[in-house]
Structure formats: structure tokens, C-alpha cells
Amino acid sequence: MGGKTYMTIDGSTRESLTITYYFEEKKWEYVYHTAKRIDNSSNRPSQIENLYNRVDIALSKCEADSILSSWGL
């Protein structure tokens, strides 16, 4: 499985889109992956990796197409 991760427009977080086809059910699934910044007043290096929580959002085909278009794909 290959993939490419893109930065959000403001450059603050990475984002990706997973498009899956389920053959037995004959249906598509579109999931947008990004991260939400945690409100953390401490910026010590040991805590930098814990500043974001992963967020996965199920999308419609139209919403997935819009994201791909905004990425120039």
C-alpha cells in the first residue's frame, strides 16, 4: 500500500486520505486523517510528540474528491 502525506494549507499538520473499496460489499470508503492540536502550555522537547491527537473522519465521495482537487490530484 503506497501513499503520500500532505501538509494542511497553513502548514501546521499533516493530512492524508485513505480510499478503500470493499469487494464483497461492493462499496467504497473514504477516510480523511489529520491531527488536532492539544492545548498544552508546556513546550518541553519531551512533550512535543504528544501535542497532537490523530483524527479520522469518514467522508462522502464528493468530500474526498474535493480534498484530492485541493491537493492538485
MDAnalysis code that builds the backbone (N, CA, C; Angstrom):
import MDAnalysis as mda
import numpy as np

u = mda.Universe.empty(219, n_residues=73, atom_resindex=np.repeat(np.arange(73), 3), trajectory=True)
u.add_TopologyAttr("name", ["N", "CA", "C"] * 73)
u.add_TopologyAttr("resid", np.arange(1, 74))
u.add_TopologyAttr("resname", ["MET", "GLY", "GLY", "LYS", "THR", "TYR", "MET", "THR", "ILE", "ASP", "GLY", "SER", "THR", "ARG", "GLU", "SER", "LEU", "THR", "ILE", "THR", "TYR", "TYR", "PHE", "GLU", "GLU", "LYS", "LYS", "TRP", "GLU", "TYR", "VAL", "TYR", "HIS", "THR", "ALA", "LYS", "ARG", "ILE", "ASP", "ASN", "SER", "SER", "ASN", "ARG", "PRO", "SER", "GLN", "ILE", "GLU", "ASN", "LEU", "TYR", "ASN", "ARG", "VAL", "ASP", "ILE", "ALA", "LEU", "SER", "LYS", "CYS", "GLU", "ALA", "ASP", "SER", "ILE", "LEU", "SER", "SER", "TRP", "GLY", "LEU"])
u.atoms.positions = np.array([
    [0.844, -1.166, 0.000],
    [0.000, 0.000, 0.000],
    [0.894, 1.235, 0.000],
    [0.726, 2.079, -0.978],
    [1.514, 3.289, -1.056],
    [0.682, 4.479, -0.661],
    [1.354, 5.559, -0.378],
    [0.600, 6.743, -0.017],
    [1.490, 7.942, 0.092],
    [0.864, 9.083, 0.113],
    [1.594, 10.330, 0.250],
    [0.859, 11.182, 1.265],
    [1.610, 11.834, 2.137],
    [1.031, 12.690, 3.158],
    [1.227, 14.136, 2.750],
    [0.203, 14.933, 2.907],
    [0.245, 16.347, 2.545],
    [0.127, 17.207, 3.795],
    [0.654, 18.424, 3.721],
    [0.522, 19.375, 4.816],
    [-0.757, 20.172, 4.610],
    [-1.375, 20.588, 5.711],
    [-2.547, 21.441, 5.608],
    [-2.136, 22.774, 4.994],
    [-3.111, 23.544, 4.544],
    [-2.828, 24.809, 3.874],
    [-1.980, 25.727, 4.730],
    [-2.252, 25.777, 6.034],
    [-1.463, 26.650, 6.905],
    [-0.136, 26.019, 7.327],
    [0.117, 24.769, 6.912],
    [1.391, 24.109, 7.189],
    [1.544, 23.599, 8.610],
    [0.466, 23.553, 9.375],
    [0.583, 23.195, 10.782],
    [0.507, 21.692, 11.056],
    [-0.201, 20.939, 10.232],
    [-0.328, 19.499, 10.467],
    [-0.322, 18.741, 9.149],
    [-0.041, 17.456, 9.254],
    [-0.076, 16.589, 8.076],
    [-1.481, 16.042, 7.905],
    [-1.815, 15.723, 6.674],
    [-3.117, 15.137, 6.406],
    [-2.979, 14.094, 5.311],
    [-3.868, 13.112, 5.332],
    [-3.884, 12.089, 4.295],
    [-5.323, 11.631, 4.093],
    [-5.535, 10.912, 2.997],
    [-6.859, 10.428, 2.645],
    [-6.723, 8.968, 2.234],
    [-7.502, 8.104, 2.870],
    [-7.498, 6.684, 2.526],
    [-8.793, 6.372, 1.789],
    [-8.650, 5.788, 0.605],
    [-9.811, 5.386, -0.190],
    [-9.744, 3.874, -0.328],
    [-10.799, 3.203, 0.142],
    [-10.825, 1.744, 0.167],
    [-12.074, 1.240, -0.544],
    [-11.903, 0.171, -1.332],
    [-13.053, -0.486, -1.949],
    [-13.194, -1.875, -1.340],
    [-14.387, -2.187, -0.837],
    [-14.681, -3.492, -0.254],
    [-15.412, -4.325, -1.304],
    [-14.716, -5.326, -1.858],
    [-15.259, -6.106, -2.962],
    [-16.500, -6.895, -2.575],
    [-16.493, -7.540, -1.422],
    [-17.644, -8.360, -1.034],
    [-18.892, -7.511, -0.825],
    [-18.729, -6.327, -0.284],
    [-19.867, -5.444, -0.030],
    [-20.154, -4.496, -1.182],
    [-19.219, -4.466, -2.149],
    [-19.334, -3.590, -3.305],
    [-19.596, -2.146, -2.892],
    [-18.724, -1.649, -2.008],
    [-18.867, -0.259, -1.573],
    [-17.503, 0.375, -1.332],
    [-17.488, 1.689, -1.450],
    [-16.291, 2.488, -1.232],
    [-16.319, 3.086, 0.162],
    [-15.123, 3.360, 0.701],
    [-14.993, 4.058, 1.979],
    [-13.911, 5.126, 1.818],
    [-14.196, 6.317, 2.296],
    [-13.275, 7.449, 2.201],
    [-13.025, 7.956, 3.617],
    [-11.760, 7.956, 4.046],
    [-11.437, 8.405, 5.403],
    [-10.312, 9.430, 5.335],
    [-10.569, 10.583, 5.899],
    [-9.598, 11.681, 5.984],
    [-8.888, 11.569, 7.328],
    [-7.550, 11.653, 7.295],
    [-6.741, 11.537, 8.508],
    [-5.992, 12.854, 8.722],
    [-6.080, 13.371, 9.899],
    [-5.351, 14.581, 10.255],
    [-5.065, 14.528, 11.746],
    [-4.668, 15.634, 12.310],
    [-4.385, 15.703, 13.739],
    [-4.967, 16.983, 14.301],
    [-5.380, 16.913, 15.540],
    [-5.914, 18.080, 16.230],
    [-4.935, 18.447, 17.333],
    [-4.548, 19.709, 17.341],
    [-3.585, 20.168, 18.328],
    [-4.199, 20.148, 19.728],
    [-3.435, 19.610, 20.683],
    [-3.849, 19.576, 22.076],
    [-3.431, 20.887, 22.717],
    [-4.315, 21.488, 23.471],
    [-3.985, 22.727, 24.176],
    [-3.034, 22.385, 25.317],
    [-1.743, 22.670, 25.108],
    [-0.712, 22.300, 26.074],
    [0.194, 23.500, 26.294],
    [0.246, 23.982, 27.501],
    [1.054, 25.177, 27.785],
    [2.540, 24.868, 27.879],
    [2.901, 23.616, 28.053],
    [4.311, 23.239, 28.158],
    [4.840, 22.852, 26.788],
    [5.966, 23.413, 26.391],
    [6.564, 23.083, 25.098],
    [7.922, 22.421, 25.261],
    [8.085, 21.654, 26.335],
    [9.354, 20.953, 26.531],
    [9.540, 19.921, 25.423],
    [10.781, 19.742, 24.939],
    [11.027, 18.803, 23.828],
    [10.471, 17.406, 24.072],
    [10.481, 16.932, 25.297],
    [9.990, 15.576, 25.580],
    [8.485, 15.458, 25.357],
    [7.778, 16.591, 25.308],
    [6.333, 16.553, 25.146],
    [5.867, 16.976, 23.752],
    [6.791, 17.369, 22.893],
    [6.421, 17.835, 21.551],
    [5.617, 16.781, 20.799],
    [6.019, 15.508, 20.847],
    [5.327, 14.478, 20.082],
    [3.915, 14.224, 20.601],
    [3.590, 14.691, 21.783],
    [2.264, 14.487, 22.347],
    [1.359, 15.705, 22.189],
    [1.710, 16.640, 21.305],
    [0.916, 17.850, 21.123],
    [-0.292, 17.651, 20.215],
    [-0.358, 16.529, 19.512],
    [-1.437, 16.299, 18.554],
    [-2.127, 14.962, 18.811],
    [-3.426, 14.934, 18.625],
    [-4.206, 13.697, 18.641],
    [-4.620, 13.391, 17.215],
    [-4.512, 12.133, 16.819],
    [-4.936, 11.722, 15.480],
    [-6.461, 11.804, 15.385],
    [-6.930, 12.299, 14.244],
    [-8.359, 12.415, 13.986],
    [-8.649, 11.756, 12.647],
    [-9.609, 10.815, 12.629],
    [-10.036, 10.132, 11.410],
    [-11.495, 10.478, 11.171],
    [-11.810, 10.963, 9.959],
    [-13.156, 11.420, 9.643],
    [-13.659, 10.708, 8.386],
    [-14.795, 10.024, 8.514],
    [-15.421, 9.383, 7.349],
    [-16.020, 10.472, 6.462],
    [-15.807, 10.341, 5.144],
    [-16.255, 11.347, 4.187],
    [-17.160, 10.744, 3.130],
    [-17.835, 11.623, 2.416],
    [-18.570, 11.214, 1.219],
    [-17.595, 11.241, 0.037],
    [-17.996, 10.660, -1.088],
    [-17.163, 10.694, -2.293],
    [-16.917, 12.131, -2.732],
    [-17.943, 12.954, -2.654],
    [-17.825, 14.362, -3.055],
    [-16.791, 15.092, -2.190],
    [-16.814, 14.848, -0.889],
    [-15.848, 15.494, 0.008],
    [-14.430, 14.999, -0.267],
    [-14.276, 13.694, -0.516],
    [-12.959, 13.128, -0.842],
    [-12.439, 13.715, -2.151],
    [-13.310, 13.822, -3.164],
    [-12.920, 14.423, -4.444],
    [-12.470, 15.867, -4.258],
    [-13.139, 16.597, -3.397],
    [-12.785, 17.987, -3.133],
    [-11.397, 18.092, -2.507],
    [-11.091, 17.204, -1.582],
    [-9.757, 17.203, -0.957],
    [-8.695, 16.877, -1.996],
    [-8.931, 15.853, -2.804],
    [-7.965, 15.486, -3.846],
    [-7.745, 16.635, -4.805],
    [-8.799, 17.349, -5.164],
    [-8.691, 18.502, -6.043],
    [-7.869, 19.614, -5.395],
    [-8.072, 19.844, -4.101],
    [-7.316, 20.896, -3.422],
    [-5.829, 20.554, -3.339],
    [-5.497, 19.256, -3.383],
    [-4.104, 18.816, -3.391],
    [-3.529, 18.811, -4.811],
    [-4.340, 19.124, -5.799],
    [-3.872, 19.132, -7.179],
    [-3.795, 17.738, -7.794],
    [-4.601, 16.810, -7.275],
    [-4.591, 15.429, -7.796],
    [-5.858, 15.114, -8.551],
])
